[in-house]
């Protein structure tokens, strides 16, 4: 039966296989961008990125099914299923911690919003709002229009952050704004118990319950899940 160390070594091997596949995919994308005109490439990237979250959910489901199958195989072939799970637990915990830390660094690296240069509070109805007798600060910052050859889409990436009176972040969302769209981008709407914002990338309106729920608080602290 595999030991704790063997489980960890196997996980490292699988990790590098996944990294190799991701690097190969990135190289393919860069090659496509090099041989195609900027407009055509941007349209393709826009199409794929539109379904990025759905693709990610599908990949997660496949991963869960894979590990579920592996657990079933261990259950059938090993005398002590609980013992094997205990052996795998340190490896699972280590990778979860590494993934969380890496995702946080990745989010910070790609967070190019600038609240001084691209502050949209006045334009999009940000500022201090009151709900149920409590005041919340809605801060809306952008990154400017991205018109690069590889990943440009003429859209402005925006981060909407809501903080309470103590200065704690209680909700955070990221979305895209197309300023050139007709009839124009609408400012956020303040309802009796909600804040509604317009995502031009998905062409859909989204609402945040006010006061924000515990799920919003957790979501604001999970990298890659605030979009």
N, C-alpha and C positions, 0 to 999 in steps of 0.2 A: 504493500500500500504506500502511496506517495507520502512523503513527510512534509512538514510546514515549509522547509527550505525548497523542496522540489516544486511545491505549488507556486512559490514565489518566483522561482527561476522560469517556470513555464509561463507565468503571467508576463514576465519581462520579455520573453521571446514573442509572445502574442502581441505585446505592446509595440515592439519594433516592426512587426509585420503590418500592423494598422498604420503606424507612422509612414512606413514605406509606401503603402497604398495611397495615403493622403498626399504625400509628396509627388507621387506619380500623377495624381489627379490635378494637382496645382500646375505641374509642368505642362500637362495637356491644355489647361485653361490658358496659360501664358502663351503657348504655341498658337492656339486659336486666335488670341488677341493680336499676335504678331502678323498673322497671315490674312486677317480680315480687316475691313475698314472699321473705324472707331464706332460709327453709328450702328452698324450691324452687330458688332460685338456687344455694345452696350445694351441693345435690345434683347440679345440672348441672355446676358447676365441678369437683366431686369426680370426676365421670365423665370429663371431658375431661383433667384433670390426671393421672388414673390412667394414661392412655395417652400422656402428654406425651413420654416418652423414645422410644416407638415412633413417634410422629408426627415427632419431630425426626430420627430415623434415616431415615424416609421422605423428608423434605424434603432431607436431605443426599444421598440416592441420586438424587433428581430433579436436584439441582444438579450432581452429578457427571455425570449423563447429558447435561445441557444443555451443560456445558463440553466434554464428550467430543464431542458433535455439532459444536460450534463448531470444535474442533480438527480434526475430520475435514473440515469445510468449508474451513478454511484450507489443509489438506494438499492438497485437490483443486484449489483455485483459485490458490494462491500458488506461485511458482517455488521459493522457499526456505522450507520448513517450519521448519527449525531457526532461521533468521533471525527468523521471526515469533515463535517461542517465546521467543527471547532478548529481543525487544521487549516481550513481555507479562510477562516474569519480574519486572522491577522493580515493576510494578503489583501482581502477585500477592503479592510479598514485603511490600510496604507494607500491603496489606489484611490479610495474616495477622498482622503485628505489631500493627496497630490493633485487630484482632478480639481477639487475645490480651490486650492491655492493657485493652480495654473490658470483656472478660469478667471479668477479675480485679477491676476496679472494681465491676462489677455484683454479683459474688459477695460482695465485702466489704460492699456497701451493703445487701444482703438477708440477710446473715448476722446474725440477731438472737439467736443463742444466747448465753446468759449463764452462764458457768461458776461465778460466785459466787452468783447468785440461784437458778439451776436446775442444781445439781450432782447428778447421779444415780449417782455412783460407788458409794455405799453401797447404794442401792436396786437397782441393776442389775448389781452384781458387777464394778464397775470396779476400778482400782488397779493395783498392780505384779503382773505375771504372768511366769512363767519358762518358756522353751521352749529346749530343746537347750542348757541351761546358760547362756543369755543372758536378761537381764531386760528386760521391756518394760512401759511404763506405758500402761494403757488409761484414757483419759479420756472420760467420757460427759456431755455438757452438753446442756441443753434450752433452749427459748425460751419455754416456757409455752404454755397452750392458746390458740389463735387463734379467737376467736368473733366476728370482725368481720362486718359484713353482706355485704361483697363477696367476701372470700376466706377467711372463717372455715370451718373444717371440724371443730371440736371436737378437733383433734389437736395433739399437741405435736411440733414439729420438733426432731429430735435429731441432734447431730454426735458421732460416735464417732471419736476420734483415737488412734492408736497411735504412740508414740515409743520409740526405742531408748535404750540407756544413754548415748549421746552427746547425747541431746536432739533428734535429727533425727526429723521425721515420716516414718514408713515406710508408713503406711496411713491413709486417712480415708474415712469413709462418712457419708452423711446418710440418715435414714429418719424415719418417722412413728410416733408412739405414741398409741394411744387408751386412756387410763387407765380409762375406764368400761367397756371391753369385758369380756366374760365368757369364760373364768374369770379374766381379768386379764392384764396384760402380764408376760411372763416375762423374767427377767434373762438376760444373755448366758451362753452355755454354753462352758466351757473344755474343749476336747478335747485329745487327745495332740499334735496338730499343727494345730489350728485354733481359731478363735473363731467362734461362731455367734450371730447376733442376729436378732431378730424384727421384721419390718416390718409394722405393722398396716395401712398404707395398701394394700399389695399382698397382704396376708394370706399372707405367705410368709417362710420362714426363709432367711437368707443366711449363707455362711461365708467367713471370711478365713483364708487359709493362713498358718500361723505356723511359722517366721518368714515375714514377708510377702515376696512376690516382687518382682522389678524392675518388673513391670507395676503392682503396687500402689503402689510408690514414685512412678512416673510419674503414675499416676491421681490420686494425692493432690495433685499439683501442677498438674493441669489443671482450670481453672475449669469448673464445670457438669458435670463427669464423675465427681464423687465421690458422687453420689446413687445 
